[in-house]
Amino acid sequence: MAQLPWEVVESMPVTFSKARTVAEKCAYELSQVLENSAVKTRISSLLGAFIESMQECEANPVIKQNIKHVSCVSLVKARGVVQIHPSFMGNALKGVYSYLSNLLMQYNEELDGIWLSCGRVRQLDQVGYLTDGDNYGIMSLRVSMRILLFTPKAGNMCAKVTKAGQKRASLLIYGIFGVAARSEEEGNPSTPEIKEGDMVDVDVNDVKVLQKSKWIILSTTMERVKLLS
């Protein structure tokens, strides 16, 4: 099926608690309607990691006191078209989520971000329509929905240290997005002393979007990593 354009109708910042709640609801809804598959397993795993990260951020006293919203994550009302296979005509909602599962946890060019979750799906047309020349009976349906969107850009974000050394470290932003951090110069006194499991504030200074895999690569320097304690 073709992936049709989406547009942002409304966007607002989101707290760690709200982001967790929205992701939990999405994970539950997907578990109810999607058949067991590699796609379902991957999305469930990534949503679970995101939810766990939001819980850790909520529990961190420094984050709780100083950081209100999840940096680079927004709660978005989006509008677009889903395509439903004829086999789902008896359960249209299942067909909608089956289609959306192919968009989740991927970079979306129209939305300029990675689609983390979906929910509150609303049908905008009373009936769907068939595309001219389509011999497979695919029905298109205009919908609006609420999504969590991660917009990759340079700036400060909360992360967890997964591997730490003297000159480099591996970090994980929101339980999903890996960051490679390297020291600018050997023996720099401003390089933080961090260890595996630490929560840190990382100032990402390089973002690359991989169009083929629809994912991102983030990197920074060790000097831009600050321990949250």
N, C-alpha and C positions, 0 to 999 in steps of 0.2 A: 504494500500500500504506500502511496505517496504521503510524505509528511508536509502538510499544508501550513501556511504562515499563521502565526499567532501575534496578538498585539496586547500591550499592557493598557488596561483601562484605568487602574488605580494602583498606587504603590505606597507602602508605609513601612517605617521601621518596626522591628519586632523584638520583644524581650526574649531572654533565654527560656523563661517559663512558657511563654506563648509558642515559641518555635518548637519546643518539646511536645506540647499538647497537640499542635497541628500535625507534627510528624507521627505521633502515636496514633492519631485517628486515621491517618492515611495508611499506616502499616496494618491496622486492623481491617480497614475496608478492603485493601488489596488481598489480605489473607482470606477474606470471605468469598471473593469473586474470581480470583485467578486460579487456574489449574496449576498443579505443581510443574515447575519448569526451571530451566537454568536462569531465565530472566527473573522469575519470581524469587528464586533463591538469592540472586545477586542484589536485587532491590531491597529485599527484606534485611539482608546482611548490612547493607550500607545505611538503611534507615535506622536499624538497631544501633549501629556505631554512632550515628548522628545524635540519636536520643540519649545515649549514654554520655556523650560529650556535653550535651546541654545540661544534664543532671550534674556533671562534675563542675561545670561553670557556675551553676546555681549554688552549689555547695561551697565554692571557694570564697572565703571572706573578703579577699581583696577585690575580686571581680564583683561580688555582691555590693560592695560599698562604692566602687568607682565606675563600673561599666553597666549602663542600663540596657543598651540595645546590642544585638548580635551584629558586629561589624560585617559589612558586605552581604548581609542576608536581609531580605525584605519580604513582607507579606504582600502578595500581588493578586489583584483581580485581573484575570486575563480572559481574552475572548478569541475563539478560533473555531476550527472545523475538525470534527472527529469522523473517522470512516469506520463503519461497522460491517463486518462480514455477515453474509446471509445466515450463517450458522448460529448467530446470536440474536436473531429476530425474536425469539421467545424470551430473551432476557437482555434487553437493550443496555441496561446499566453494566452488565458483565462485559458486553461488547465495547462499551466506552472505556472501561478500565483496562481491558485487554489492549486497546489501541494506545491508551496513555502510558501503559507500562513500557512501550517502546521509546518513549520520550524521557522518562524519568532517569535521573542520574546521568544525564548527558548535556553537553553544551548546546544551547539553542541560539542560533544566530539572531533570530527576530527579537528574542527577549534579552539577548546579550548576557546570558548567564546560564548556570547549570540548574536545571529543574529538579528540586529536591523532593517535592511532594505535590499531591493534588487532592482536592476535596471540594465539597459544596458544588458539585456539578449541577448546572442549571441548563435546561433545554431552551434555546432561544426561538426555535421554530416549532410550530405545532406538528409538522410532519417533516421527515427527512426528504432527500431528493437523490435521484440517480444521475450520475454523470453521463453525458452523451457519449456514446461509443463504448461504454463499459459493458463488457459481456459477462462479468462475474457477479453482478447483482450487488455490488458494494454500495451501501447507503451512506451518504454524507449528511452530517447533522451539525448545525451551528450550536455551540454551547459557550457558557461562561463558567469560570471556576476560580477557586482560590488556590494559589500555589505558594510554596516557599521557593524563593529564587536566590541563589548565590551568585553575586556579580563579582567575578575575579578582577581585582585591581590592586595596585600598590597601596599600602597602608597598614595600619595596626590591626591585628586580629589575635584572638586567644588560641593557644595551641598547647599540645602536650608533647613532651620530649619522648621519643621512642628509642633513640640511640644518641649517645653523647661521647665526644672525644675532646682532645685539647684543641684541635684545629677545625673540627667540623661536627655537625649534629644533624640528626633527622627529626623532623617535627611533624605533627599531624594536626591540621586545623579542623576543628569541629568533627573529629573522628574519621574524616574522609579524605581531606586534601593534604597530600604530602608536601613538605617544604624542605629543601636542601639548604643548609646554612654552613658557610665556610668562613674561616677567619681571614680578614684582609691582610694581616701581617703577623708573622710569628712573634710570640711573646708580647702581644699587645695587652697592656694592663686593663683595658676596658672590656676585654673578652669575658663574658660572664661565666661563673662556675655553675654549671647545671648538670643534672644527672637524669637518668631514665625515670620517667614517671612525673617529673616536675611540670607544673603548669606555668606557661610563660606567655608574655606579650611579645609577639613577633611583628616587626615592621617589614613586610614583604616589599622588596624593591624591584622584582622582575616577574612578569607574568607572561606565559606563552600559552596560546590556545592551539591545541592540536586538532585541526579541522577533520582529519581522517578518522581519528578515534573519538572525536567529540569530547575531549577531556582537557585538562590543563596541567601545566608544570609551573610550580612556584619556587622561587629561590630568594635568598637574602644572604647577609653576612652575619657572622656570630656577634658582631658588635651591635647589631640591631635586635638582638634577643634579650629580653629583660625578664628576670624571674618574678613571678607573681607570688609573693609570700610576705 
